[in-house]
Amino acid sequence: MVGKLYAYAGKTLKVDLTREKVVEEPLNKELARKFLGGRGLNAKLLFDLVPPDVHPLSPKNVLLIATGPINGLLGVTTGRIDVTSLSPLTGIFGNSNAGTDFAAELKYAGYDNIIIFGRAKKPVYLLIEDGSVEIRDASDLKGAGVFETTHVLKERHGDVKVAAIGPAAENGVLYGSIIFDYWDAAGRSGMGTVMASKNLKAIAVRGSGSLEVADPERYYEVVREGWLALMNDPGFKTQEHSVLGTAVCVGWGNAQGWLPTRNFRESYFEEADKISGEVFRDKYSVKDSPIPAGRACMSCPNRCKRYGVIRSGKYAGTRGNIEFEAIAAFGSKCGVSDFDAVFHANMLANDYGMDAVSTGNMIATFMELREEGIIDEKFLDGLDLRFGNADAMIEAIHKIAKREGKIGELGALGSYLATKAIGDKAVYYTSNIKGMDSIACDPRAAKGFGFAFAVASRGSDHLRAHPVFEMLKFPPEVGKELFGSPEAVDLRKYGGKPEMVAWHEELAAITDSIGSCRFMHASYYIQYPVPELLHKYLKLGGKAYSLKYHEWISAATGWEISYEDLLRIGKRIITVERAFNTRRGIRRKDDTLPERFFKEKIPKGPAKGEVYSKEVFEKMLDRYYEIRGWDKETGLIKRETLESLELHDVLSVLEKEGLVV
């Protein structure tokens, strides 16, 4: 049994939009103990609530929004929230994560998570204020952009935190996003489209409650060591993220040869210096300081979010933030080096409420199909959509969001379904896995990242693992000790990569479930035991400080969790996601890379000549399945794995459906 719930708000909010009914329930303590919160809690609820015959846009699908135990507390990043549902883009497990104050506000209002059922008869929004919940009419906001919707609700209700969707999701674009407080996107896998299918335009929340940790003194000491670990981290000391944001990756990716260019034809963009973090800082930032216009999630010293304004020219008035992924999606992938256009494209995607990554990838795919002669200008409604044509790219965004013409109708489906509709030749030019397109890292140039894309539960996804470890030139001895091979520290090598990806996946599942940021264990590597190993092999003086997630959770909740327990919880979460996908037809054949990456060598740049070996990949997949406890032939989960992870109810369901080995 689990006693008092420390660190949690203690309640679940259930909203049935069809019946216009709101119910409060105590947070399920056993689920919290086994899955922590956030992504883990949502994964289990999705498995329990959505059977395999439900359509993603049916009222029978659910939308799940969950915080974690450290949201709303002080600590080394405590501002992430998870949104989960059956994805309309991929038809499998879908979720997205955002850095926002909404998570803390929801807990202060009295709730750890929201489960949304059904479909409202007309557009509505939820208003949550300190335990009071209302379903209000949003007919006046139907078709409004994200910015207008957010502004109206803040004007109407004061200092509320807002999660809103835009017209793209309402129009049925399958990769609609949910935007928190104007700029912060839960973008991937179409969670905004699910929200739109429920006629739910927005959620506004305000809370004034408080949270209690189990052991305040221990909590302080654990968190203090985490801060010291960050302050002593060599990467954090450069302040590159704080000064340039995630856009620092433009120059970094180009230098290492993994920046996707012209829809993955290449991995080096000759004009990358025109769309760099330095350009954004110098040209658009609105605050002159050592850290210009840096915004932060709750309790985060990293301040990796940008804010800028275009003051003159064709796109004057464009404003907001921009992340590396959007810069690459509308920039290098589309062959566009006009940063004004790239910045404007990102603002449009956010205001329309659609995922910038999928939008940019869709347009880049159209561009390559046009240049390959598979489609023509007539097919594209007269748009001269070729690499480098910024004006055509901007017009394509409008058409897709509004579903205007053939380009709009097909573009709204995402690159996989769109190319399937065009024909088999077209599918070759998509970068997607399990229905979701790849982010800005060429798998041929970064073998660990590529492998992580292939096995990720929501489709091609760097954030399921985010194994930056291979890019940082750590001592080979660290790779050997952690992952069994010195090659783990070399982004071009294959050795140790299944082990590396699995470890990163487990920690990512933990951070997504407690409400913390990926950067602390997969960019800066302050997570135990990496700092200890770096001190050992680099012969660094002084104490090795580290962030110990297991002790952090223990101090907050009162549950004693060891490092081994932590990884086991991560594995449990990943296994539940696999179980959900297994019921939707996912098997070994789906855990792979696009054919292009096995066939075409990178033609130029620092990674020239690199390709992904299909033979080596299959051996890596065998090893990964061993680590996960999945069957090598089918990709199904083994009975003993489910039993060892105490997933007895999941085992029972899969057993009845003949889906257990």
C-alpha positions as CSV (number, residue, x, y, z in Angstrom):
1,M,0.0,0.0,0.0
2,V,1.0,3.6,-0.6
3,G,0.5,6.1,2.2
4,K,0.0,9.9,2.0
5,L,0.8,11.4,-1.4
6,Y,3.5,13.9,-0.8
7,A,4.6,16.3,-3.7
8,Y,1.3,15.6,-5.6
9,A,-1.8,17.7,-5.6
10,G,-3.7,14.5,-4.9
11,K,-6.6,14.7,-7.4
12,T,-7.6,13.6,-10.9
13,L,-10.0,15.7,-12.9
14,K,-12.3,13.8,-15.2
15,V,-14.2,15.8,-17.8
16,D,-16.9,14.2,-20.0
17,L,-17.7,16.8,-22.7
18,T,-20.5,14.8,-24.2
19,R,-22.4,14.8,-20.9
20,E,-21.1,18.1,-19.8
21,K,-20.1,16.5,-16.6
22,V,-17.0,17.2,-14.4
23,V,-15.9,14.7,-11.6
24,E,-13.0,14.9,-9.2
25,E,-11.4,11.7,-7.9
26,P,-8.4,11.0,-5.7
27,L,-5.2,10.4,-7.7
28,N,-4.7,6.6,-8.0
29,K,-1.8,6.1,-5.5
30,E,-0.7,2.7,-6.9
31,L,-0.5,4.1,-10.4
32,A,1.4,7.1,-9.1
33,R,3.9,4.8,-7.3
34,K,4.4,2.6,-10.4
35,F,4.4,5.2,-13.1
36,L,5.2,8.4,-11.2
37,G,3.0,10.8,-13.3
38,G,3.3,12.7,-16.6
39,R,4.1,10.4,-19.5
40,G,4.2,7.3,-17.4
41,L,0.7,7.8,-15.8
42,N,-0.7,8.8,-19.2
43,A,0.7,5.8,-20.9
44,K,-1.0,3.4,-18.5
45,L,-4.3,5.3,-18.6
46,L,-4.2,5.3,-22.4
47,F,-3.7,1.5,-22.5
48,D,-6.6,1.0,-20.0
49,L,-9.0,3.4,-21.6
50,V,-8.5,3.1,-25.4
51,P,-9.1,-0.3,-27.0
52,P,-7.6,-1.1,-30.5
53,D,-10.8,-0.5,-32.4
54,V,-11.1,3.2,-31.5
55,H,-10.5,5.9,-34.2
56,P,-8.2,8.7,-33.1
57,L,-10.8,11.4,-33.8
58,S,-13.7,9.4,-32.3
59,P,-15.3,10.7,-29.1
60,K,-14.2,7.4,-27.6
61,N,-10.6,8.5,-27.8
62,V,-9.3,10.3,-24.7
63,L,-7.0,13.3,-24.2
64,L,-4.8,13.0,-21.2
65,I,-2.9,15.9,-19.6
66,A,-0.6,15.1,-16.7
67,T,1.9,16.7,-14.4
68,G,4.6,14.9,-12.3
69,P,5.6,14.9,-8.7
70,I,8.3,17.6,-9.0
71,N,6.2,20.0,-11.0
72,G,5.6,23.2,-9.0
73,L,8.6,22.6,-6.7
74,L,12.0,24.1,-6.8
75,G,14.6,22.0,-8.4
76,V,16.8,21.6,-11.5
77,T,14.0,22.2,-14.0
78,T,10.5,21.5,-12.9
79,G,8.3,22.9,-15.7
80,R,7.4,20.1,-18.2
81,I,3.9,18.7,-18.8
82,D,2.8,15.7,-20.9
83,V,-0.2,15.4,-23.2
84,T,-1.1,11.9,-24.5
85,S,-3.7,10.3,-26.8
86,L,-4.1,7.9,-29.7
87,S,-2.3,9.8,-32.5
88,P,-4.4,10.9,-35.5
89,L,-1.1,11.3,-37.5
90,T,0.3,7.8,-36.8
91,G,-2.6,5.7,-35.5
92,I,-0.4,4.5,-32.6
93,F,0.8,5.9,-29.2
94,G,0.9,9.6,-29.4
95,N,2.2,12.2,-26.9
96,S,3.9,15.5,-26.7
97,N,5.7,17.4,-24.0
98,A,6.0,21.1,-23.3
99,G,7.9,23.4,-21.0
100,T,5.4,25.7,-19.4
101,D,4.1,27.1,-16.2
102,F,0.8,25.5,-16.9
103,A,1.9,22.3,-15.1
104,A,2.6,24.0,-11.8
105,E,-0.5,26.1,-12.1
106,L,-2.7,23.0,-12.5
107,K,-1.2,21.4,-9.4
108,Y,-1.7,24.7,-7.4
109,A,-5.3,24.6,-8.6
110,G,-5.6,21.1,-7.0
111,Y,-5.1,18.6,-9.8
112,D,-2.3,16.3,-11.0
113,N,-4.0,15.3,-14.2
114,I,-7.0,15.8,-16.5
115,I,-8.8,13.0,-18.4
116,I,-11.0,14.3,-21.2
117,F,-13.7,12.1,-22.7
118,G,-16.3,12.6,-25.4
119,R,-17.1,15.5,-27.6
120,A,-18.9,18.8,-26.9
121,K,-21.9,19.8,-29.0
122,K,-20.3,23.2,-29.7
123,P,-16.9,24.8,-29.1
124,V,-16.1,25.0,-25.4
125,Y,-13.2,25.8,-23.1
126,L,-12.4,24.6,-19.6
127,L,-11.9,27.2,-16.8
128,I,-10.2,25.7,-13.7
129,E,-9.7,27.9,-10.7
130,D,-8.7,26.5,-7.3
131,G,-11.0,23.4,-7.5
132,S,-13.8,25.1,-9.4
133,V,-14.2,23.7,-12.9
134,E,-16.5,25.1,-15.6
135,I,-17.2,24.1,-19.2
136,R,-17.8,27.4,-20.9
137,D,-19.0,28.4,-24.4
138,A,-16.2,29.1,-26.9
139,S,-18.3,29.7,-30.0
140,D,-16.8,33.2,-30.3
141,L,-13.3,31.7,-30.5
142,K,-14.0,29.1,-33.2
143,G,-11.5,29.5,-36.0
144,A,-9.4,32.0,-34.0
145,G,-5.7,31.7,-34.0
146,V,-3.7,30.6,-30.9
147,F,-2.5,34.1,-30.2
148,E,-6.0,35.6,-30.3
149,T,-7.5,32.8,-28.3
150,T,-4.9,33.1,-25.6
151,H,-5.2,36.9,-25.4
152,V,-9.0,36.8,-25.1
153,L,-8.9,34.3,-22.3
154,K,-6.3,36.2,-20.4
155,E,-8.2,39.4,-20.8
156,R,-11.4,37.7,-19.7
157,H,-10.1,35.8,-16.7
158,G,-6.9,37.6,-15.6
159,D,-3.7,35.8,-14.7
160,V,-4.5,32.4,-16.1
161,K,-2.3,29.9,-17.8
162,V,-3.7,28.9,-21.2
163,A,-3.5,25.8,-23.4
164,A,-5.0,26.5,-26.8
165,I,-5.5,25.1,-30.3
166,G,-5.6,27.0,-33.6
167,P,-7.6,26.7,-36.8
168,A,-5.3,24.1,-38.3
169,A,-6.4,21.5,-35.8
170,E,-10.0,22.6,-36.2
171,N,-9.6,22.1,-40.0
172,G,-8.4,18.6,-39.4
173,V,-4.6,18.9,-40.0
174,L,-3.4,15.7,-38.5
175,Y,-0.4,17.2,-36.7
176,G,-2.2,20.0,-34.9
177,S,-0.5,21.2,-31.8
178,I,-1.4,22.5,-28.4
179,I,0.2,25.8,-27.5
180,F,0.7,26.9,-23.9
181,D,0.7,30.7,-23.2
182,Y,1.3,31.9,-26.8
183,W,4.7,30.2,-27.5
184,D,5.3,26.8,-25.9
185,A,4.2,23.9,-28.1
186,A,3.2,20.4,-27.4
187,G,3.7,19.9,-31.1
188,R,4.3,16.3,-32.1
189,S,1.9,13.6,-33.0
190,G,-1.3,15.6,-33.4
191,M,-2.5,16.2,-29.8
192,G,-4.1,19.5,-30.8
193,T,-6.1,17.7,-33.5
194,V,-7.5,15.3,-30.9
195,M,-8.4,18.3,-28.7
196,A,-10.1,19.9,-31.7
197,S,-12.1,16.7,-32.4
198,K,-13.6,17.1,-28.9
199,N,-14.7,20.7,-29.7
200,L,-12.3,21.8,-26.9
201,K,-10.8,25.1,-27.9
202,A,-8.7,25.8,-24.8
203,I,-8.1,25.2,-21.1
204,A,-7.5,28.1,-18.7
205,V,-6.2,27.4,-15.3
206,R,-5.3,29.5,-12.2
207,G,-4.3,28.1,-8.8
208,S,-3.1,29.4,-5.4
209,G,-2.6,26.2,-3.5
210,S,0.6,24.7,-2.2
211,L,2.5,21.4,-2.3
212,E,4.3,19.5,0.5
213,V,7.3,17.3,0.1
214,A,8.0,14.3,2.4
215,D,11.4,15.3,3.7
216,P,12.1,19.0,3.2
217,E,15.7,18.9,4.6
218,R,16.7,15.9,2.4
219,Y,14.9,17.5,-0.5
220,Y,17.0,20.6,-0.1
221,E,20.2,18.7,0.0
222,V,19.4,16.5,-3.0
223,V,18.3,19.5,-5.1
224,R,21.3,21.6,-4.0
225,E,23.7,18.9,-5.2
226,G,21.8,18.9,-8.5
227,W,22.3,22.6,-8.8
228,L,26.0,22.2,-8.0
229,A,26.3,19.5,-10.6
230,L,24.9,21.8,-13.2
231,M,27.1,24.7,-12.2
232,N,30.1,22.5,-12.6
233,D,29.1,21.0,-15.9
234,P,31.5,22.0,-18.7
235,G,28.6,22.4,-21.2
236,F,26.6,24.6,-18.9
237,K,29.6,26.7,-18.2
238,T,29.8,27.7,-21.9
239,Q,26.3,29.3,-21.5
240,E,25.7,28.5,-25.2
241,H,22.1,27.4,-24.5
242,S,21.3,30.5,-22.5
243,V,22.8,32.8,-25.0
244,L,21.7,31.2,-28.2
245,G,18.9,28.8,-27.2
246,T,18.6,25.4,-28.9
247,A,19.5,27.3,-32.1
248,V,23.1,26.6,-31.0
249,C,22.6,23.2,-32.7
250,V,22.5,24.8,-36.2
251,G,26.2,25.4,-36.2
252,W,27.0,22.4,-34.1
253,G,25.0,20.0,-36.4
254,N,26.5,21.5,-39.5
255,A,30.0,21.2,-38.1
256,Q,29.4,17.5,-37.2
257,G,27.7,16.8,-40.5
258,W,24.2,15.8,-39.3
259,L,22.1,18.9,-40.2
260,P,19.4,17.6,-42.6
261,T,19.5,19.6,-45.8
262,R,17.1,19.7,-48.7
263,N,14.9,16.9,-47.3
264,F,17.8,14.7,-46.2
265,R,19.4,14.7,-49.6
266,E,22.4,16.1,-47.7
267,S,23.5,16.7,-44.1
268,Y,25.5,19.9,-44.5
269,F,23.9,23.3,-45.3
270,E,26.3,25.7,-47.0
271,E,24.3,28.7,-45.8
272,A,23.8,27.6,-42.2
273,D,25.5,30.6,-40.9
274,K,22.6,32.7,-42.1
275,I,20.1,30.9,-39.9
276,S,22.2,30.4,-36.8
277,G,21.6,31.2,-33.2
278,E,24.0,34.0,-33.4
279,V,22.0,35.7,-36.2
280,F,18.8,35.4,-34.2
281,R,20.5,36.9,-31.2
282,D,22.0,39.8,-33.1
283,K,19.1,40.5,-35.5
284,Y,15.9,39.8,-33.6
285,S,16.4,39.8,-29.9
286,V,14.5,42.6,-28.0
287,K,16.6,42.7,-24.9
288,D,20.2,43.7,-24.8
289,S,22.0,41.7,-22.1
290,P,24.6,38.9,-21.9
291,I,21.6,36.5,-22.2
292,P,19.4,38.4,-24.8
293,A,15.7,37.7,-24.5
294,G,16.2,34.3,-22.8
295,R,13.0,32.8,-21.3
296,A,13.0,29.9,-18.9
297,C,10.7,27.2,-17.9
298,M,9.9,26.9,-14.2
299,S,13.0,26.7,-11.9
300,C,15.4,26.4,-14.8
301,P,18.7,28.3,-15.1
302,N,19.2,27.3,-18.7
303,R,16.9,29.9,-20.3
304,C,17.0,28.2,-23.7
305,K,13.9,29.8,-25.0
306,R,14.3,32.8,-27.4
307,Y,12.1,35.8,-27.9
308,G,12.5,38.1,-30.8
309,V,10.8,40.5,-33.2
310,I,11.3,41.3,-36.9
311,R,11.2,45.1,-37.0
312,S,11.2,45.9,-40.7
313,G,10.8,44.4,-44.1
314,K,8.3,42.0,-45.7
315,Y,7.7,40.1,-42.4
316,A,7.8,43.1,-40.0
317,G,5.8,42.3,-36.9
318,T,6.7,38.7,-36.7
319,R,7.4,37.9,-33.1
320,G,7.8,35.0,-30.7
321,N,10.3,32.2,-30.1
322,I,12.0,29.7,-32.3
323,E,13.7,26.4,-31.6
324,F,16.4,24.6,-33.5
325,E,13.9,22.0,-34.8
326,A,11.8,24.7,-36.5
327,I,14.8,26.5,-37.9
328,A,16.0,23.3,-39.5
329,A,12.4,22.3,-40.6
330,F,11.8,25.6,-42.5
331,G,15.5,26.4,-43.1
332,S,18.0,23.7,-44.1
333,K,15.4,21.0,-44.9
334,C,13.7,23.4,-47.3
335,G,17.0,24.9,-48.5
336,V,15.9,28.3,-47.2
337,S,18.5,30.7,-45.8
338,D,16.3,33.7,-45.4
339,F,16.0,33.8,-41.6
340,D,13.1,36.4,-41.8
341,A,11.1,33.8,-43.8
342,V,12.1,30.9,-41.5
343,F,11.1,32.9,-38.4
344,H,7.8,34.0,-40.0
345,A,7.0,30.4,-41.0
346,N,7.5,29.3,-37.4
347,M,5.2,32.0,-36.1
348,L,2.5,31.0,-38.6
349,A,2.8,27.4,-37.6
350,N,2.4,28.3,-33.9
351,D,-0.6,30.7,-34.5
352,Y,-2.3,28.2,-36.8
353,G,-1.5,25.6,-34.2
354,M,0.3,22.9,-36.1
355,D,3.6,21.2,-35.5
356,A,6.5,23.1,-37.0
357,V,8.6,19.9,-37.5
358,S,5.8,18.1,-39.4
359,T,4.8,21.2,-41.4
360,G,8.4,21.9,-42.5
361,N,9.0,18.2,-43.3
362,M,5.8,18.1,-45.4
363,I,6.8,21.1,-47.4
364,A,10.4,19.8,-47.9
365,T,9.0,16.5,-49.1
366,F,6.8,18.3,-51.6
367,M,9.8,20.3,-52.8
368,E,11.8,17.1,-53.4
369,L,9.0,15.4,-55.2
370,R,8.7,18.4,-57.4
371,E,12.4,18.4,-58.2
372,E,12.3,14.6,-58.8
373,G,9.5,15.1,-61.3
374,I,7.0,13.0,-59.3
375,I,4.6,15.9,-59.0
376,D,4.5,19.2,-60.9
377,E,3.5,22.8,-60.4
378,K,-0.1,22.0,-61.5
379,F,-0.3,19.4,-58.8
380,L,0.9,22.0,-56.3
381,D,-1.9,24.5,-57.2
382,G,0.6,26.6,-59.2
383,L,3.1,27.0,-56.4
384,D,6.7,26.8,-57.6
385,L,7.6,24.8,-54.6
386,R,11.3,24.1,-55.0
387,F,14.2,24.1,-52.6
388,G,15.1,27.6,-51.5
389,N,11.8,29.2,-52.6
390,A,10.9,31.0,-49.3
391,D,7.7,32.7,-50.7
392,A,6.3,29.4,-51.9
393,M,7.1,27.8,-48.5
394,I,5.1,30.5,-46.7
395,E,2.2,30.2,-49.1
396,A,2.2,26.4,-48.6
397,I,1.8,26.9,-44.8
398,H,-1.3,28.9,-45.3
399,K,-2.8,26.4,-47.8
400,I,-2.1,23.4,-45.5
401,A,-3.5,25.1,-42.4
402,K,-6.7,26.0,-44.3
403,R,-6.7,22.8,-46.3
404,E,-6.9,24.7,-49.5
405,G,-6.5,22.9,-52.8
406,K,-4.7,19.6,-53.4
407,I,-1.6,20.8,-51.6
408,G,-3.7,21.7,-48.6
409,E,-5.7,18.5,-48.5
410,L,-2.7,16.2,-48.9
411,G,-0.3,18.4,-46.8
412,A,-2.8,18.2,-43.9
413,L,-2.2,14.4,-43.8
414,G,1.5,14.6,-43.0
415,S,4.3,13.4,-45.3
416,Y,3.7,9.6,-44.9
417,L,-0.1,9.5,-45.7
418,A,0.4,12.2,-48.3
419,T,3.1,10.3,-50.2
420,K,1.1,7.1,-49.9
421,A,-1.7,8.9,-51.7
422,I,0.6,10.2,-54.4
423,G,2.2,6.8,-55.0
424,D,4.9,4.3,-54.1
425,K,7.7,6.3,-55.7
426,A,6.9,9.2,-53.5
427,V,7.0,7.3,-50.2
428,Y,10.8,6.8,-50.7
429,Y,11.4,10.5,-50.1
430,T,9.7,10.7,-46.7
431,S,11.8,10.5,-43.6
432,N,9.2,9.1,-41.3
433,I,9.1,6.0,-39.1
434,K,5.8,4.6,-37.9
435,G,4.0,7.5,-39.6
436,M,5.9,10.4,-38.0
437,D,8.6,12.3,-39.8
438,S,12.2,12.6,-38.5
439,I,13.6,15.6,-36.7
440,A,16.8,17.5,-37.6
441,C,19.5,14.9,-37.3
442,D,20.6,12.7,-40.2
443,P,20.7,9.1,-38.8
444,R,23.5,8.2,-41.3
445,A,25.8,10.7,-39.5
446,A,24.7,9.9,-35.9
447,K,24.2,6.2,-35.5
448,G,22.8,6.3,-32.0
449,F,20.3,8.9,-32.8
450,G,19.2,7.0,-35.9
451,F,18.7,3.8,-33.9
452,A,16.7,5.7,-31.4
453,F,14.4,7.0,-34.2
454,A,13.7,3.5,-35.3
455,V,12.7,2.0,-31.9
456,A,10.8,5.1,-30.5
457,S,7.2,4.4,-29.4
458,R,5.6,7.4,-31.0
459,G,7.3,7.1,-34.4
460,S,10.6,8.8,-35.5
461,D,11.6,10.6,-32.4
462,H,14.8,12.0,-30.9
463,L,13.2,12.8,-27.5
464,R,12.4,9.2,-26.6
465,A,16.2,8.8,-26.1
466,H,18.1,12.0,-27.1
467,P,21.5,10.3,-26.9
468,V,23.6,13.4,-27.2
469,F,26.2,11.3,-25.4
470,E,27.7,10.2,-28.7
471,M,28.3,13.8,-29.9
472,L,30.2,15.2,-26.9
473,K,33.6,13.4,-27.3
474,F,33.5,11.9,-23.9
475,P,36.5,9.6,-22.9
476,P,36.1,6.1,-24.5
477,E,36.4,4.6,-21.0
478,V,33.1,6.2,-20.0
479,G,31.4,4.6,-23.0
480,K,32.9,1.2,-22.1
481,E,31.9,1.4,-18.5
482,L,28.3,2.6,-19.1
483,F,27.4,0.9,-22.4
484,G,30.0,-1.9,-22.9
485,S,31.9,-0.3,-25.8
486,P,34.3,2.6,-26.3
487,E,32.6,3.2,-29.6
488,A,29.5,4.5,-27.7
489,V,31.3,8.0,-27.6
490,D,31.7,8.1,-31.4
491,L,28.7,9.3,-33.3
492,R,29.8,7.5,-36.5
493,K,30.3,4.1,-34.8
494,Y,27.8,1.4,-33.9
495,G,29.3,-0.2,-30.8
496,G,27.3,0.1,-27.6
497,K,24.5,2.0,-29.2
498,P,21.6,-0.3,-28.3
499,E,22.7,-0.1,-24.7
500,M,23.2,3.6,-24.9
501,V,19.7,4.2,-26.5
502,A,18.0,1.9,-23.9
503,W,19.6,3.7,-21.0
504,H,18.7,7.1,-22.4
505,E,15.1,5.9,-23.1
506,E,14.7,4.8,-19.5
507,L,15.9,8.2,-18.1
508,A,13.8,10.1,-20.7
509,A,10.7,8.2,-19.5
510,I,11.5,9.2,-15.9
511,T,12.1,12.9,-16.7
512,D,8.9,13.0,-18.8
513,S,7.0,11.4,-15.9
514,I,8.3,13.6,-13.1
515,G,8.0,16.9,-15.0
516,S,11.7,17.6,-15.5
517,C,13.7,18.6,-18.6
518,R,15.7,16.2,-20.9
519,F,18.6,18.6,-21.0
520,M,19.8,17.7,-17.5
521,H,20.6,14.1,-18.4
522,A,20.9,14.2,-22.2
523,S,22.7,17.4,-23.0
524,Y,24.6,18.4,-19.8
525,Y,24.9,14.9,-18.3
526,I,24.7,15.9,-14.7
527,Q,22.7,12.7,-14.0
528,Y,24.4,10.1,-11.8
529,P,26.7,8.2,-12.6
530,V,28.1,10.3,-15.5
531,P,29.8,13.1,-13.5
532,E,31.4,10.4,-11.3
533,L,32.8,8.6,-14.4
534,L,34.0,11.8,-16.0
535,H,35.9,12.7,-12.8
536,K,37.3,9.2,-12.7
537,Y,38.6,9.1,-16.3
538,L,39.5,12.7,-16.8
539,K,41.2,12.8,-13.4
540,L,39.3,15.9,-12.4
541,G,40.0,17.3,-8.9
542,G,37.4,18.1,-6.3
543,K,34.0,16.4,-5.6
544,A,31.9,15.0,-8.3
545,Y,28.4,16.4,-7.9
546,S,25.5,14.8,-9.7
547,L,21.8,14.9,-10.0
548,K,20.3,11.8,-8.5
549,Y,16.8,11.4,-9.8
550,H,16.1,8.4,-7.5
551,E,17.0,10.5,-4.4
552,W,15.1,13.5,-5.7
553,I,11.9,11.5,-6.1
554,S,12.4,9.7,-2.8
555,A,12.9,13.0,-0.9
556,A,9.8,14.5,-2.6
557,T,7.4,11.6,-2.3
558,G,8.7,9.6,0.7
559,W,9.1,6.5,-1.4
560,E,12.5,4.9,-1.2
561,I,13.7,4.5,-4.8
562,S,17.1,3.2,-5.8
563,Y,19.0,3.9,-9.0
564,E,18.1,0.4,-10.2
565,D,14.4,1.0,-9.2
566,L,14.5,4.2,-11.3
567,L,15.6,2.4,-14.4
568,R,13.1,-0.3,-13.8
569,I,10.3,2.3,-13.7
570,G,11.5,3.7,-16.9
571,K,11.5,0.3,-18.5
572,R,8.0,-0.3,-17.2
573,I,6.7,2.9,-18.9
574,I,8.4,2.0,-22.2
575,T,6.9,-1.5,-22.0
576,V,3.4,-0.2,-21.5
577,E,3.8,2.0,-24.6
578,R,5.0,-1.0,-26.6
579,A,2.0,-3.0,-25.3
580,F,-0.4,-0.2,-26.5
581,N,1.4,-0.2,-29.9
582,T,1.4,-4.0,-30.2
583,R,-2.4,-3.8,-30.0
584,R,-2.4,-1.4,-32.9
585,G,-0.3,-3.7,-35.1
586,I,3.3,-2.6,-34.4
587,R,5.8,-5.4,-34.9
588,R,9.6,-5.8,-35.6
589,K,9.1,-4.7,-39.2
590,D,8.1,-1.3,-38.1
591,D,11.2,-0.7,-35.9
592,T,13.4,0.4,-38.8
593,L,14.7,3.4,-40.7
594,P,13.5,4.7,-44.1
595,E,15.0,2.8,-47.0
596,R,16.9,5.9,-48.1
597,F,19.2,5.9,-45.1
598,F,20.3,2.3,-45.8
599,K,20.9,3.0,-49.6
600,E,22.1,6.5,-50.1
601,K,25.5,7.8,-48.9
602,I,25.8,11.3,-47.6
603,P,27.2,13.2,-50.7
604,K,29.2,16.0,-49.1
605,G,30.2,17.7,-45.9
606,P,31.9,16.3,-42.7
607,A,29.9,13.1,-42.9
608,K,30.5,12.5,-46.6
609,G,30.2,8.8,-47.5
610,E,28.3,7.8,-44.4
611,V,25.3,5.4,-44.7
612,Y,23.5,3.2,-42.2
613,S,24.4,-0.5,-42.6
614,K,21.2,-2.5,-42.8
615,E,23.1,-5.7,-41.6
616,V,24.5,-4.0,-38.5
617,F,21.2,-2.3,-37.8
618,E,19.4,-5.7,-37.6
619,K,22.0,-7.0,-35.2
620,M,21.6,-3.9,-33.1
621,L,17.8,-4.5,-33.1
622,D,18.4,-8.0,-31.8
623,R,20.5,-6.7,-29.0
624,Y,17.9,-4.0,-28.1
625,Y,15.1,-6.5,-28.0
626,E,17.3,-8.6,-25.6
627,I,17.7,-5.6,-23.3
628,R,13.9,-4.8,-23.5
629,G,12.8,-8.4,-23.0
630,W,10.9,-8.5,-26.4
631,D,10.8,-11.3,-28.9
632,K,13.5,-11.0,-31.6
633,E,11.4,-12.5,-34.3
634,T,8.2,-10.6,-33.8
635,G,8.9,-7.6,-31.5
636,L,6.1,-8.8,-29.2
637,I,6.7,-8.5,-25.4
638,K,7.7,-11.7,-23.6
639,R,5.6,-13.0,-20.8
640,E,8.4,-13.0,-18.2
641,T,9.1,-9.3,-19.0
642,L,5.6,-8.3,-18.2
643,E,5.6,-10.4,-15.0
644,S,8.9,-9.0,-13.8
645,L,7.7,-5.5,-14.3
646,E,4.5,-6.2,-12.4
647,L,2.3,-5.5,-15.4
648,H,0.0,-8.3,-14.7
649,D,-3.1,-6.6,-16.0
650,V,-1.4,-5.7,-19.2
651,L,-0.3,-9.3,-19.6
652,S,-3.8,-10.5,-19.1
653,V,-5.1,-8.2,-21.9
654,L,-2.3,-9.1,-24.3
655,E,-2.7,-12.8,-23.5
656,K,-6.4,-12.8,-24.4
657,E,-5.5,-11.2,-27.8
658,G,-2.7,-13.7,-28.5
659,L,0.0,-10.9,-28.3
660,V,2.4,-12.4,-25.8
661,V,5.4,-14.6,-26.4
